[in-house]
Amino acid sequence: MRLGYRSIARGTLVAAAMSLVLAACGGGSGTTEEETPQTPAATSERTGQEDPLEGEWRAEYSCKDSVRAIESHLTPEQIRLQVGSLKSAMGEWGGQPTNVDPCNGVHQPRKVVARFADGNLGLFKAETGELMADARYELVDDHSFSVGAGALCYPPLECPVTWQFDIADDELLFEVGAEVFQIMNWEASPFHRVG
């Protein structure tokens, strides 16, 4: 994703502040993240309903999964206008992307955790806990939520943007619009509830 140093620093500070607030409120029980029991879903202030997104969701997907998701949603012209080429977009995966194979040399899948808590949404690298992107969100209805300005909604997008979601059992699917980097990370694979 296109994050500047200020966005990364802000995200790190937000994550640290959330940790301190949770610890001050008794959230620091000494259990590990895997042992932490699920808490009841928060209530959305606007809709007065339980938030079905509340909690942590994990996904694992390959570079090729991301390319398939992008190509199924965007025309070659839309891709060219946004990022120039898939080769340049997939460069953030490492490897040696080519015009023929934008995933050339990428062998490891991407593992991420999406965390929804009290109107905050963060996308983290599962292995390191590093914050990749964050934003405020608010439920719109049973299958959509708005994402405010931040690392998940940036120019040329007009913020807030509305994302669609569908939950079946413990599987979460997103439809995030027509932005390459959002599709790459949110639509490449289903997310599964943690815990």
Secondary structure, 3 states (H helix, E strand, C coil): CCCCHHHHHHHHHHHHHHHHHHHHCCCCCCCCCCCCCCCCCCECCCCCCECCCCEEEEEEECHHHHHHHHHHHCCHHHHHHHHCCHHHHHHHHCCCCCCCCCCCCCCCCEEEEEEEECCEEEEEECCCCCEEEEEEEEEEECCEEEECCECCECCCCCCCEEEEEEEECCEEEEECCCCHHHHHHHCCCCEEECC
